[in-house]
Amino acid sequence: MDERRAIAAIALVFFQLVSSCTIQPDVSRMITPSPTHQDDNQISGSASPSATRTPLPSSETSTLQQTAALTEPAVQPTAMPAAVSPTQTVEVTFVPIIGGADKVAFINLDEIWMANLDGSQLTQLTEDGSVKSALQWSPDNQGIVYISGTCAKKVNLDTLHVDNLACFEQAKHLDSFQFSPDGERVAVSLDGQLYVVPYKQDTFQQVQKAEDLLQIADCPSLAPYKHRQSMITVSRTDWSDDGHRLTIIRKGYDVDHQVEMVQVIDIDRCVMPLPRIDEFPATRFTMDGYEKYPIIQDFAWDGKDLFALTSFKRNDGFGDLWIYNTAEHQAFKVNPIQGKCCYRDPVFSPDGEFLAFIFRDVQQVPLPAAIMYYIPYGALETSMVFPEIPFPADFFSELRAKPEPILHPAGGSE
């Protein structure tokens, strides 16, 4: 364990240096790297959590893989001018690649922003002022899909043009519009009912109500999703890496009162009823304060067996951070920032080895601005002091800020 902490400590010090230093390149030595040189610095991101990995750090050799992505970030220099004067100053931007991600996008004050993982190149992508939620990368990684009102929209990263993917004009609310990993299907939670249907852009331009989703559905068990003929109210969805499983936040009953719970269902075959793989907290574990506030603010899924989820305590969604492993049926409260509350919006890195989240120290008066962190999963239960992603001071100052960060896979289109 001491060796693990030492390695992670070196990694975090390096991250702090990357976040705080501006590199002035030596123009006389500025050469476009050859493919071989790039490969030496490029992180493959091939490491992924084991299907039976426990949710706590252990002495496995995967720890070295978890910290390697942070200690050796890949860098991509911007293109050099065609000709450079000996006295001309050239600024080159280095983009760190950590956990298989090169950028983070999020919501601030109802607009979508994007930045590098060291906080640089902070860019506002939208400017319409509408309330936005449920961010995700488009299947081609060329845009960000989000929900605004009862419409699913996409902002293109290059042009900043916003397209309507679907508008459900006769619905009261749209809670989820989640693409499968291959982009062939979409999980839609419309007025609390879940529909999993094939996605074709031309078809969805004509979809306006739940009945239209029924017309294009190819699996009755998922149009809408029911259990034992009872309608299931769903507010959040996410897909497994292979697209064979779906995780949802649904309403249910614990003894005699209504609660929210996370449920994993097998959608590989269209059968009735669909097999339930797991359901939690339920009988798996008990979250602090869950009896008073039986709400799951959000969850992150590595697409295999590992979950991070947050309870609901204050400020419209901030709570404790929990880790749960469906293979081991074990859960632990981690609260990695000095053991303090509160957290929201966790998200795993593309390779599953890092975790980003939003933190606000609720013990301070007045309440400070929220902070975004991005740390090695293997260091969650250590006593380290983690560096924050250095955005401008008080950037997330809104007390009920809901940034919902998403991490852009390195190598994808930008």
N, C-alpha and C positions, 0 to 999 in steps of 0.2 A: 504493500500500500504506500510506503514512503517513496519508493521508486516511481509509482504512478503519479503521486502528487508532485514530485520534483519535475517530472516530464511535463505535466500539465502546467506547472508554474512557469517553466521556460517558455512554453507555448503562449501563455497569456501575456508575459512580458513582451514577447515579440509582437503580438497583436496590438499592444498599447503603442509600441514604437511605430508600427505601420499606420495606426490611426492618427498619431500626433505629429509625424515628421513629414516635411516636404523635401523630396529628393531633388537636388539640383544636378542634372546629368552633365558629365564631361563630354562636350560636343565632339572633341577630337576622337573619343572612343565610341561614339554613338553609331552602332552598326545594327542593321536589322538582323535579328537572330536567325540562324539557319534552322530548318526543321528539327535537326538533331538537338540543337541547343534548347529549342522550345520544349522538346519532349523531356529534357532533363528537369525542367522547372514545372512542367504541367502535372497537376494532380489528376490521376485517372478517375478518382471517385468510384472505383469498382468495389471498394469494401462496403459491405452491407451487413446489418445486424443478422445474427444467426436466428433461425426460426425458433430456437429454444433459448435464446439469450435471456437471462434474468434481468429485471429492470434496475438492478443496482450495480455499481462498479465492481469488478472482480479482477483477478490476476490474469485474465486472459490476454493473449498477445494482441487481441483486437484493440487494446488500449493504445498501443503504439500507432495503429492505423488511425485511431480517433484523434490523436494529437498531431500526427504527421501533417494532416491537412491544414492545421493552424500554424505549425512551425515552418512549413515550406509552401507558402501560398504561391500559386502560379501568377505570373504577371504578364500583361499584354501591353507592350508599348504602342503608343499611337504612331501613325505613319509619319515619317520624316518629310520635311519640305524637300522639293526637288534639288534645291541648292541652298547651302548654309554659309553665310559669311563667317569668317573667323571671329568676328566681334559680335555676332548675333547670338542672342540668348534663346535657347530652345527649351520649352517646357514639355515634358513627357509625362503623361498620366499612367500610373501603374495601377492596374485593377487586381486586387487580391482575389484569389479563388479559394474559398474555405468551405469544406463539407460538400464539394461539388457544386457550389453556388457562387455566382459572381455579382449578383445584385439583389436588392430587397425592394419591394414595392409595398405601399401601405396607404392608409387613409389618414388625413389630417385636416380638420376643419371642413369636412365634407368634400375634399378634393383628393385625387389620387396622386401620389408622389413616388419617385423612384430614386435610388441612390446606390453607390457602391457600398460594399460591406464595411468600409472604413469611414463611411459618412460623406465621402467626397462625391462630386457631381450630383448634388441634390437637385432634382428637377421636378417641377409640377407638370403633370400630364393632362389634367382636366381643369376646367374653370367655369363650370355651369352652376355651382352652388347647390346642386341637388344632393339629398342624403343618399349615400352609397354603402353597400355591404357585400359580403360574400365574394371577396376577390379570389381570382384564380388565373393562372396563365392559360391562354388559349392553347389548344392542342398543338399548334404549330410554333408556339412560343414567340409569336410575332406581336402579340397584344395581350391586354389584360381584360378578362371578362369580369363583369360585376353586375349587381342588381341595383336598379334605381326605380323606386316605386314598384310597379308591376311589370317592368320591362327588364330583360337581360340585354346588356350592352357590351360592346367591346371597343376599347381605345387602342388604336394602332400605335406602336412604339415609335415608328419612324415619322409618320405624318401627323400624329395626334388626332387623326380623324376618328370620330365616334360613330359606330354603326349599331343599329338595333338588331339584335339576333332574334328576339321574340318579344312581343308585347301582349300581355293577357288583359285586354281592356275590360273584360267583364269580371275579373277576379278582384277580391278584396285585398289580398296580399300575396306576394311571391317571396318565399323564404329561401329557396334553394334552386340553383340552376347549375348543376355540376356535371362537367364532361367526364366520360370514361377516359382512361389513359390513352386509348387509341383514337379518341374523338368520334367513335362510331355511335355511341349512345349518350344520352343525357338523363340525369336524375332531376326531376322537377318536383318541388314541393309547392303546390298551389292550393291556397286556402287550407293549408294543413294536411292535404292529401298528397301522397307520394306516387308519382308516375315515372317509370323507367321505360323510355321509348327510344327507337332508333332516331338518330339525328341526321337530317339533311337540310342544308341551309334554305333551299327553295321552299321546302315543305313548311318549315317553321315560320317563314314570312307570312303564312296564311293562318297560323295557329293563334287563336284569340281567347279560347276558353277551354275548360276541362273536357268538354265533349269532343273538341278537336284532337286532344291528346288520345282519347279513346279510339279515334278513327285510325291513328297511325301506330297504335300499340301492337307489339308482336307477342306479348306475354300477358294473359289475363291476370295472373297472380301479382303483376306489378302495375296494374292499370285499373284502379289504384291498388296500393298494397294493403292487404287485410291480413288479420290473424284470427283464425277460427270464425270467419265471417264478420268479425268486428273491425270497424274502420280504425286505422292507426293514425294518430296525429303526429306528423313529422316536421321538425323545424330545421334540421341540418343533415347533410349527407356527405359522404366521402367514399372513394373507391379504393379497393386493394390494388396493388401494383399490377396484378395479372387481370384485373377486371372481373374476377369471378365472385368477389364478395363486395358487399355494400355495408357501410356502417352508418347508422342514423342516430340522431337524438329524437326520441319519441316520448310521448306521454303514456303513463301507465299507472297502476295502483300498487301501493305498498301497504298491505293490511287494509286500512280504511281511508287512506287519503291519497290524492293524486300527486305523482312525482314525475320528474324527468329522468330518463335513463338512457344509457348508450347501448345500442343493440347491434350485433354483427349478424348479418343474414347471408346465406348462400344463395346466389342468384345464377349459378352456373347452369342449372336446369330449370325449366319453367314447370314447376310442380306446385300443387296445392296441398297443404300449406308449405311455404318456403322454409327450409331448415334454418333454425336459429343456432348459430355457432356459439354465441356468448351474449351475456346481458349483465351490465354492471352500472352502478354499484350493486344494486339488488342484494343478493345474498353473498356476493364476493367480498365486499369490504364496506366499511362505514366511513364516510367523509365527515369531518368536523363541521357542525352546523347544518348538516343535510336535513335533519328533522325539522328545523325551523325554516330553512330555505332549500327545499328539494329541487334545486335548479342546477343544471349543467351549463355553465356559461359557454364553454367551447371545448373542443378536443382536437388534438393533433394525432395523426396516425402515420406510422412509418410505412404503411402499406402491407405489413406482414403481421406481426404479433404485438407490437409495442405501441402504447398509447400514452399521451400526456393530456391531462384534463384539468380544468379549473373549477372550483366551487364558486358559489355566489355569496359574497359577504356585503359589499358596499359599492357605491359609485357605479351602479348599473352594470355590475359584472366582474369587478375585481374580487379575487378570492385566493385560496390556497392552491398550490400547484401539486398535482398528484401524478404518479407514474403507475401504469397498470400493464401487466403482461398477460395476454390471453392464453399463452401456452402454459405458463406456470400458475395462473390464477392467483397472482400476488400483486399487492398494491402498496405503495409507500407515499407518504407526504414528504416532499423534498424541500420546498421553499429555499432555493439555493442562495439568495442574496442575504447572507448573514442570518438565515433562519426567520426572516421577517415576512410579513404579509404586506402587499397583496399583488396578484398576478392576473393576466388575462392573455388571450390570443396566442397560445403556444403553436409552434410550427416546426416540424422536423426539416433538416436539410435534405437535399436530393439524395445523398448517400445514406441518410439515416443516422449519421454519427454526431450531428450537432443539433442543438435546439435553440430556437429564437423565441422570445416572449417579451411581453410588456410588463414592467414593474412600476409600482408606486408605493413609496414608503408611507403607509397610513399612520405611522406613529409620530410623524412630524406635524407640527401645527405652525402656520397654515400648511395645508397639503401641498407638497411640491409637484412639479410637472412630472409626468410619467417618463420612463426611460426604457429604451429598447436594448436588450442584451442578445448576444449570440455566442453560446458557450459549448464546449465539448460535452456531449451526453455523459461520458464516463467520469466527468468531474462534478456532476450535479450534487453529490453527497459529500464533497470535500469542504473544507473550511476556507477555501481560497477567496480572495477578493477579485471579482471578475471585472474586466473593463467594459464599459458601455459603448455602444456605437455612438460616436461623437456627433450628434446633430446640434444645431444651434441651441443656445440656452433657452429653456422654457418652450421648446418647440411643441411638445405635447402638453400644453398647459390646460386644455379643456378638462374639467373634472371628470366628465363622462366620456373621455376620449376612447374611441374604438378603432385603433389603427389596423387590426387584422393583417399583419405582415404576411407576405408570401415571398419565397426565395426562388430566384430565377436560376434554372439549371445552366451551368457553364457550358458553353459551346452551342447553346440554342441561339436562334436568331434574335436580334435586338432591334 
